[in-house]
Amino acid sequence: YWSKAELQELLIQPKPLSHRRKQNRLTKAKTNRLQDANNLMDTAPDKDKNESHGGLTKAKKNQFESEDVKNVAGKTPNEDKRKRQHGHIMDTKNLKHEPEKQQDNDHDAKLQARPKASTAVNQFPFTRDLTRLTRSRNFYLYVVELTSATANNDNANAKSDTDTQSSPQSPLQWSEVRWKDLVINWGRNTTFSNLLDMSTPLHPKKENNDNNNKVAREKSREEGMIEKKLILHCLPKAASTTLRWACYKNQKESCEALDLPYPQDPYGYRNIDEFFRAVKVCDDIHHFCVQGGDANMGVINYEGKGGSASEEEGDDDDERDPLHFIHMVPFRNFDDWVESAIKQIFFIDGGRDDCGRVGKILDECLGYRELYMELYPKSVLSLLIGMAFDARGNGISHKDKHHIMLYNYKDVDSVMTKVSEFLGMDPLPRTDERLNQQIVEGTCPKEISEKFHECHDETLMNADAIRGLEAERLRRKKNNRRMKTIIGRDRQKEKEGSENS
């Protein structure tokens, strides 16, 4: 007797030479297959127990015939899969009815965001396993927003339509979004509300209800839970000065093990080895600031000490316990971010030569001061997701867990406080201070922003995960040298002009 699997193997057709000959073969194969099934049915015993040694029972025959009715072209459900593996894609009427593929193509072509809807999977944030993803576009990020009750304390009854998914007691609304949706839809005019429209709301429960955060952390350790640390990616024109100063003061007051320098940057802010040393020795600190968008700050794909940190005994990062890092990246509208960065440059340079220096740099599409395309939040996410895929099984930090979270930079104080409380941490002090807000009136000519958009608007829309990290580091290093060369020439001309006058 033939088993059903052997019968299915008979259905594999050679690659058709023409549409007509293919259809003839399929029709003939269908007729022969049904005839073989009838012959086997005539010779097979009637009892169902004979199915175990290869016989076709009446039930199996009926199932076999019903599959033929459903597959108009005479294919079994597994036939397309086998033929795709061998390069034989059948051009039949069935193949033009692929709703999932068609929907995905329509999604990419029309640049439409997914509607906001509740989900029954991964109801709690920071639980999705990202290590099993094989494509960067399927990478998931979390989005956090303040509920209306938190954002508008003076009007507790005012609620927006998006608050219907939140618990009245919860000050935060959590969502998740695919990186693919951000790649396609995040453009110049994208706002934080648009970002939420691309996301799927979650319905979390607080991790612990203990009023004493230190007791709650100790309880989590006893239960074997991985301790969480918040990494604040500081980006220009997104409250970076406030966060950097808060992290520095927190380290200076709470971590005696660090020999902090006088400058305002927190320890490990621009040095990856020093960062992981701070994480290890400052056990009571749960908020760490890093320079966002720095390709040398491999906070996700760290491969061990590079020699820049102190060689103290027991200072190896390999000796510490695994940690769960939650990367907090601020969101800001692209056009607003560009205009704010240009205004900052005008303030720092004093409107020198009608912003001629930054204009010369933008003629080469290079970055200057705060105005680096690599420092915009979407570009920073491209770098972090590239690091996440590079870290699979590589380096020391693969033992850690990593998740990325987006928040509205305007709500930095409230978000930092509420997220810390949600995770059972003491909030980071001084996030309510507003630094670098007093800026003189005036900005650069309109042509400066036009030059920047001409250089980078296409880059914004095509930003995807950076896979060639080493090549990206070399590209940035080369561009930095070119930028410094232009500045050097400009300063030389200014010096010669002042001497002649």
BATORFI-445476 format. One line per 3 residues: for each residue x, y negated, z of C-alpha. Coordinates in nm, 4 decimals. Layout:
BEGIN
X/Y/Z  ...
//
This chain:
BEGIN
0.0000/0.0000/0.0000  0.1024/-0.3638/-0.0562  0.0901/-0.6082/0.2309
-0.0723/-0.9449/0.1857  0.2704/-1.1105/0.1901  0.3823/-0.8854/-0.0988
0.0690/-0.9725/-0.2910  0.1377/-1.3406/-0.2385  0.4905/-1.2962/-0.3756
0.3349/-1.1762/-0.6994  0.1763/-1.5169/-0.7425  0.5057/-1.7060/-0.7868
0.5098/-1.8295/-1.1437  0.8128/-1.9323/-1.3487  0.8438/-2.2999/-1.4334
0.5817/-2.3708/-1.7081  0.6991/-2.4718/-2.0524  0.3830/-2.6592/-2.1405
0.0571/-2.7496/-1.9759  -0.1512/-2.5123/-2.1933  0.0791/-2.2117/-2.1471
0.0882/-2.2801/-1.7738  -0.2904/-2.2815/-1.7439  -0.3113/-1.9565/-1.9415
-0.0628/-1.7864/-1.7124  -0.2456/-1.9069/-1.4029  -0.5780/-1.7777/-1.5337
-0.4246/-1.4421/-1.6240  -0.2482/-1.4147/-1.2887  -0.5726/-1.4878/-1.1065
-0.7555/-1.2146/-1.3012  -0.4756/-0.9592/-1.2439  -0.4526/-1.0435/-0.8770
-0.8234/-0.9913/-0.8173  -0.8103/-0.6672/-1.0127  -0.5163/-0.5442/-0.8021
-0.7046/-0.6372/-0.4869  -1.0124/-0.4391/-0.6065  -0.7948/-0.1371/-0.6892
-0.6312/-0.1479/-0.3495  -0.9697/-0.1807/-0.1845  -1.0896/0.1303/-0.3636
-0.7923/0.3368/-0.2430  -0.7576/0.1901/0.1081  -0.9269/0.3558/0.4099
-1.2376/0.1821/0.5377  -1.1341/0.1283/0.8995  -0.9838/-0.1997/1.0075
-0.7092/-0.0262/1.2000  -0.5387/0.0644/0.8710  -0.4581/-0.3034/0.8242
-0.1599/-0.2536/1.0512  0.0215/-0.0436/0.7878  -0.0507/-0.2664/0.4900
-0.4050/-0.1762/0.3764  -0.6527/-0.4437/0.2689  -0.9733/-0.4300/0.4711
-1.3009/-0.5616/0.3395  -1.2671/-0.8679/0.5617  -0.9186/-0.9325/0.4264
-1.0429/-0.8929/0.0693  -1.3228/-1.1399/0.1277  -1.0750/-1.3843/0.2803
-0.8452/-1.3280/-0.0159  -1.1257/-1.4027/-0.2639  -1.2438/-1.7079/-0.0694
-0.8925/-1.8528/-0.0910  -0.9064/-1.8065/-0.4683  -1.2330/-1.9982/-0.4833
-1.0867/-2.2870/-0.2832  -0.7671/-2.2961/-0.4896  -0.8973/-2.3800/-0.8341
-0.5627/-2.3301/-1.0026  -0.5251/-1.9820/-0.8546  -0.2668/-2.0768/-0.5922
-0.2474/-1.9543/-0.2349  -0.1993/-2.2134/0.0417  0.1727/-2.1350/0.0643
0.2366/-2.1354/-0.3093  0.2896/-2.5109/-0.3440  0.5397/-2.5035/-0.0602
0.7426/-2.2275/-0.2272  0.7321/-2.3971/-0.5641  0.8450/-2.7276/-0.4200
1.1407/-2.5505/-0.2651  1.2356/-2.4120/-0.6063  1.1616/-2.7332/-0.7946
0.8389/-2.6067/-0.9582  0.5795/-2.8740/-0.8796  0.2491/-2.7647/-1.0233
0.0598/-3.0339/-1.2172  -0.2918/-2.9183/-1.1334  -0.6130/-3.0930/-1.0407
-0.5523/-3.0150/-0.6743  -0.2355/-3.2205/-0.6588  -0.4067/-3.5482/-0.7297
-0.6113/-3.5081/-0.4099  -0.3458/-3.5752/-0.1432  -0.5044/-3.8258/0.0936
-0.2137/-3.8519/0.3367  0.0428/-3.9176/0.0662  -0.1876/-4.1620/-0.1106
-0.2550/-4.3512/0.2102  0.1143/-4.3768/0.2847  0.1843/-4.5117/-0.0635
-0.0986/-4.7626/-0.0348  0.0391/-4.8686/0.3020  0.3796/-4.9472/0.1566
0.2485/-5.1080/-0.1607  -0.0051/-5.3402/-0.0017  0.2031/-5.4175/0.3087
-0.0933/-5.3557/0.5357  -0.0491/-5.3094/0.9088  -0.2118/-5.0227/1.0921
-0.5297/-5.1222/1.2789  -0.5230/-5.1391/1.6526  -0.6686/-4.8224/1.8047
-0.6328/-4.6197/2.1182  -0.4337/-4.2991/2.1168  -0.4491/-3.9801/2.3165
-0.0782/-3.9057/2.2785  0.2045/-4.0593/2.4837  -0.0290/-4.2534/2.7072
0.2529/-4.3646/2.9343  0.5315/-4.5898/2.8020  0.8929/-4.4694/2.7875
0.7935/-4.1019/2.7630  0.8211/-4.0457/2.3864  1.1236/-3.8323/2.2965
1.3110/-4.0241/2.0273  1.6028/-3.7835/1.9941  1.4105/-3.5437/1.7696
1.3250/-3.7987/1.5020  1.5013/-3.7397/1.1716  1.4140/-4.0654/0.9959
1.4775/-4.4135/1.1295  1.1457/-4.5426/0.9965  0.9619/-4.3055/1.2320
1.1445/-4.4543/1.5303  0.9006/-4.5888/1.7905  0.9371/-4.9095/1.9879
0.7282/-5.0351/2.2769  0.5578/-5.3742/2.2902  0.4504/-5.5386/2.6152
0.2190/-5.8365/2.6550  0.0650/-6.0166/2.9483  -0.3044/-5.9628/2.9992
-0.5270/-6.2694/3.0100  -0.5635/-6.2403/3.3864  -0.1863/-6.2785/3.4217
-0.1265/-6.5354/3.1499  -0.4149/-6.7576/3.2634  -0.4269/-6.7507/3.6418
-0.6466/-7.0603/3.6473  -0.9162/-6.8877/3.4457  -0.9417/-6.5264/3.5561
-1.2645/-6.4726/3.3678  -1.1175/-6.5712/3.0296  -1.0316/-6.2590/2.8350
-0.9353/-6.2069/2.4745  -1.0572/-5.9235/2.2560  -0.7278/-5.7406/2.2992
-0.7784/-5.7112/2.6742  -1.0554/-5.4554/2.6443  -0.7974/-5.1757/2.6435
-0.6325/-5.2906/2.9672  -0.7168/-5.2038/3.3209  -0.8400/-5.5085/3.5162
-0.5758/-5.4382/3.7804  -0.2904/-5.4136/3.5311  -0.1027/-5.7358/3.4510
0.0554/-5.5783/3.1421  -0.0739/-5.4241/2.8209  0.1574/-5.1639/2.6674
0.1632/-5.0646/2.3015  0.3897/-4.8731/2.0663  0.4762/-4.9426/1.7033
0.6678/-4.7575/1.4345  0.9821/-4.9220/1.3032  0.8493/-4.8568/0.9522
0.5528/-5.0877/1.0163  0.7858/-5.3598/1.1397  1.0155/-5.3212/0.8405
0.7275/-5.3637/0.5974  0.5224/-5.6305/0.7710  0.7617/-5.8475/0.9731
0.8180/-6.1570/0.7606  0.8645/-6.5324/0.7959  0.5136/-6.6000/0.9202
0.4797/-6.3039/1.1558  0.3659/-6.3997/1.5053  0.3538/-6.1993/1.8264
-0.0195/-6.1495/1.7718  0.0579/-5.9983/1.4307  0.3053/-5.7692/1.6038
0.0323/-5.6479/1.8377  -0.1957/-5.5824/1.5404  0.0661/-5.3430/1.4031
0.0837/-5.1592/1.7372  -0.1207/-4.8872/1.9033  -0.2341/-4.9634/2.2625
-0.1373/-4.7257/2.5410  -0.3084/-4.6668/2.8727  -0.0364/-4.6325/3.1342
-0.0540/-4.5723/3.5038  0.1880/-4.7323/3.7416  0.4920/-4.5134/3.8018
0.4688/-4.5467/4.1781  0.2443/-4.7356/4.4155  0.4939/-4.7718/4.6985
0.5159/-5.1306/4.8176  0.8811/-5.0862/4.9100  1.0771/-5.0746/4.5838
1.3915/-4.9363/4.7450  1.1955/-4.6527/4.9088  1.0270/-4.5821/4.5751
1.3641/-4.5551/4.3996  1.4984/-4.3187/4.6644  1.1857/-4.1067/4.6291
1.2355/-4.0903/4.2518  1.5955/-3.9775/4.2974  1.4914/-3.7041/4.5386
1.2396/-3.5797/4.2854  1.5130/-3.5592/4.0191  1.3831/-3.8456/3.8040
1.6378/-4.0373/3.5960  1.6953/-4.3835/3.7345  1.5967/-4.6717/3.5054
1.8039/-4.9770/3.4167  1.6869/-5.2773/3.2162  1.9243/-5.4108/2.9500
1.8363/-5.7682/2.8548  1.9546/-5.8485/2.5026  2.0224/-6.2223/2.5091
1.9586/-6.3923/2.1749  1.9992/-6.7624/2.0877  1.6852/-6.9759/2.1041
1.4999/-6.7059/2.3001  1.5695/-6.8018/2.6646  1.9187/-6.6497/2.6448
2.0841/-6.9145/2.8652  1.8264/-6.8587/3.1399  1.8731/-6.4814/3.1372
2.2522/-6.4985/3.1158  2.2721/-6.7299/3.4164  2.0261/-6.5161/3.6148
2.2270/-6.1986/3.5485  2.5547/-6.3695/3.6396  2.4259/-6.5004/3.9721
2.2654/-6.1653/4.0531  2.5932/-5.9800/3.9956  2.7925/-6.2333/4.1979
2.5553/-6.2074/4.4953  2.4700/-5.8353/4.4853  2.7809/-5.6514/4.3610
3.0976/-5.7022/4.5621  3.2751/-5.4258/4.3696  3.3140/-5.6529/4.0664
3.5894/-5.9105/4.0461  3.3818/-6.1661/3.8586  3.5549/-6.4396/3.6615
3.4439/-6.7997/3.6938  3.2796/-6.8394/3.3472  2.9022/-6.8134/3.3356
2.8870/-6.4909/3.1314  2.7914/-6.1834/3.3368  3.0502/-5.9106/3.3731
3.0323/-5.6831/3.0676  2.8289/-5.9340/2.8655  3.0637/-5.9151/2.5645
3.2758/-5.6108/2.6528  3.1251/-5.2625/2.6292  3.3792/-5.0956/2.8624
3.3214/-5.3581/3.1306  2.9467/-5.3225/3.0839  2.9469/-4.9514/3.1679
3.1825/-5.0136/3.4594  2.9330/-5.2655/3.5977  2.6491/-5.0175/3.5501
2.8408/-4.7570/3.7480  2.9718/-4.9602/4.0419  2.6690/-5.1930/4.0854
2.4220/-4.9299/4.1978  2.1742/-5.1784/4.3460  2.1521/-5.3896/4.0298
1.8892/-5.2909/3.7744  1.9094/-5.5809/3.5268  2.2099/-5.6171/3.2977
2.2567/-5.8808/3.0273  2.4464/-5.8216/2.7029  2.5154/-6.0297/2.3948
2.2377/-5.9173/2.1617  2.3255/-5.8476/1.8012  2.6938/-5.7766/1.8725
2.8036/-5.4775/1.6640  3.0844/-5.4086/1.9132  2.8424/-5.3714/2.2052
2.7572/-5.0058/2.1519  2.5231/-4.9813/2.4482  2.3469/-4.6826/2.2888
2.6314/-4.5016/2.1085  2.9142/-4.5711/2.3543  3.2020/-4.3266/2.3049
3.4101/-4.3925/2.6133  3.6635/-4.6402/2.7431  3.8593/-4.8226/2.4767
4.1276/-4.9518/2.7099  3.9899/-5.3004/2.7680  3.8491/-5.2195/3.1103
4.0578/-5.1745/3.4231  4.2140/-4.8313/3.4651  4.0988/-4.7705/3.8201
4.0768/-4.4221/3.9599  3.7348/-4.2712/3.9199  3.6281/-4.5472/3.6809
3.5377/-4.3080/3.3978  3.1842/-4.3514/3.2695  3.1738/-3.9745/3.2160
3.1520/-3.9230/3.5937  2.8298/-4.1171/3.6549  2.4788/-3.9719/3.6598
2.2548/-3.9995/3.3521  2.0452/-4.3153/3.3293  1.7331/-4.4249/3.1474
1.8104/-4.7552/2.9721  1.5201/-4.9737/2.8617  1.6355/-5.2355/2.6121
1.4341/-5.5583/2.6268  1.4472/-5.7590/2.3026  1.2666/-6.0945/2.2733
1.0416/-6.1800/1.9797  1.0189/-6.5208/1.8143  0.8670/-6.6301/1.4853
1.1351/-6.6512/1.2149  1.0620/-7.0056/1.0949  1.0433/-7.1393/1.4509
1.3686/-6.9659/1.5381  1.5487/-7.1151/1.2353  1.4270/-7.4700/1.3044
1.5208/-7.4439/1.6726  1.8702/-7.3139/1.5910  1.9288/-7.5949/1.3392
1.8142/-7.8524/1.5961  2.0612/-7.7058/1.8462  2.3436/-7.7331/1.5922
2.2502/-8.0956/1.5264  2.2680/-8.1622/1.9022  2.6048/-7.9874/1.9517
2.7730/-8.1342/1.6434  2.6262/-8.4762/1.7123  2.4720/-8.4984/1.3657
2.8230/-8.5121/1.2205  2.8328/-8.6053/0.8523  2.4602/-8.5415/0.8220
2.5135/-8.1692/0.9075  2.7601/-8.1364/0.6203  2.9652/-7.8667/0.7933
2.6786/-7.6240/0.8423  2.5692/-7.7007/0.4854  2.9088/-7.5940/0.3508
2.8931/-7.2748/0.5546  2.5424/-7.1964/0.4299  2.6634/-7.2436/0.0720
2.8479/-6.9164/0.1364  2.5491/-6.7665/0.3265  2.7574/-6.7369/0.6439
2.6567/-6.7840/1.0068  2.7408/-7.0798/1.2283  2.6884/-7.1259/1.6027
2.3304/-7.0126/1.6840  2.2357/-6.9811/1.3179  2.3426/-6.6215/1.2462
2.0991/-6.3936/1.0663  2.2494/-6.1068/1.2672  2.1186/-6.2701/1.5857
1.7524/-6.2781/1.4841  1.5442/-6.0171/1.6761  1.4557/-5.8053/1.3718
1.8240/-5.7817/1.2745  1.9095/-5.6879/1.6339  1.6549/-5.4060/1.6221
1.8117/-5.2825/1.2961  2.1444/-5.2565/1.4759  2.0056/-5.0874/1.7894
1.8092/-4.8266/1.5940  2.1180/-4.7552/1.3846  2.3113/-4.7003/1.7081
2.0374/-4.4681/1.8353  2.0736/-4.2411/1.5319  2.4533/-4.2596/1.5466
2.4474/-4.1522/1.9131  2.2893/-3.8104/1.8522  2.5219/-3.5721/2.0312
2.8139/-3.8142/2.0001  3.0022/-3.9986/2.2686  2.9504/-4.0083/2.6423
2.6262/-4.2028/2.6418  2.4297/-3.9269/2.4662  2.3440/-3.7980/2.8141
2.1370/-4.1130/2.8756  1.7832/-4.1903/2.7622  1.7114/-4.5045/2.5639
1.3918/-4.6884/2.4737  1.3492/-5.0290/2.3125  1.0837/-5.2804/2.4153
0.9718/-5.6051/2.2496  0.8242/-5.8984/2.4408  0.7257/-6.2591/2.3694
1.0183/-6.4845/2.4607  0.7751/-6.7542/2.5828  0.6656/-6.5215/2.8660
1.0184/-6.4291/2.9744  0.9695/-6.5075/3.3452  0.6331/-6.3329/3.3877
0.7294/-6.0357/3.1700  1.0585/-5.9774/3.3549  0.8798/-5.9936/3.6894
0.5853/-5.7717/3.5998  0.7889/-5.5110/3.4124  1.0312/-5.4858/3.7052
0.7425/-5.4369/3.9468  0.5847/-5.1832/3.7138  0.9057/-4.9768/3.7201
0.9520/-5.0079/4.0955  1.2383/-5.2588/4.0804  1.2984/-5.5875/4.2567
1.2457/-5.8667/4.0011  1.5483/-6.0503/3.8642  1.5700/-6.3886/4.0436
1.5942/-6.7240/3.8612  1.4192/-6.6210/3.5403  1.1811/-6.9112/3.5979
1.4574/-7.1676/3.5461  1.4555/-7.3401/3.2098  1.8026/-7.4332/3.0866
1.9114/-7.6093/2.7672  1.5645/-7.7523/2.7108  1.6606/-8.1199/2.7220
1.7716/-8.1847/2.3643  1.7977/-8.5211/2.1925  1.5588/-8.6092/1.9149
1.6535/-8.5409/1.5556  1.7578/-8.2488/1.3399  1.9433/-8.1694/1.0197
1.8023/-8.2513/0.6760  1.5386/-8.0193/0.5336  1.7840/-7.8810/0.2799
1.9740/-7.7021/0.5597  1.6779/-7.4807/0.6473  1.6035/-7.4340/0.2768
1.9579/-7.3065/0.2219  1.9241/-7.0628/0.5112  1.5922/-6.9266/0.3866
1.7310/-6.8930/0.0365  2.0146/-6.6829/0.1752  1.8251/-6.4642/0.4214
1.4512/-6.4386/0.3506  1.5072/-6.1283/0.1404  1.7352/-5.9858/0.4089
1.4565/-6.0322/0.6623  1.2030/-5.8366/0.4567  1.4469/-5.5548/0.3721
1.5963/-5.5132/0.7196  1.6152/-5.1432/0.8069  1.8223/-4.9399/1.0500
2.1956/-4.9922/0.9971  2.3547/-4.6518/0.9415  2.7100/-4.7536/0.8363
2.8043/-4.9151/1.1670  3.1779/-4.9260/1.1024  3.1270/-5.0846/0.7614
2.8893/-5.3349/0.9225  3.1515/-5.4287/1.1819  3.4104/-5.4853/0.9093
3.1666/-5.6963/0.7058  3.0896/-5.9182/1.0036  3.4573/-5.9550/1.0875
3.5351/-6.0590/0.7304  3.2498/-6.3124/0.7242  3.3653/-6.4546/1.0572
3.7112/-6.5173/0.9133  3.5592/-6.6906/0.6104  3.3474/-6.9109/0.8362
3.6510/-7.0132/1.0424  3.8431/-7.0927/0.7264  3.5688/-7.3302/0.6096
3.5607/-7.4997/0.9511  3.9407/-7.5335/0.9494  3.9381/-7.7013/0.6084
3.6548/-7.9325/0.7140  3.8411/-8.0391/1.0280  4.1555/-8.1020/0.8271
3.9643/-8.3318/0.5913  3.8133/-8.5179/0.8888  4.1596/-8.5625/1.0374
4.3051/-8.6914/0.7119  4.0119/-8.9284/0.6710  4.0547/-9.0737/1.0197
4.4273/-9.1252/0.9642  4.3699/-9.3071/0.6342  4.1084/-9.5335/0.7914
//
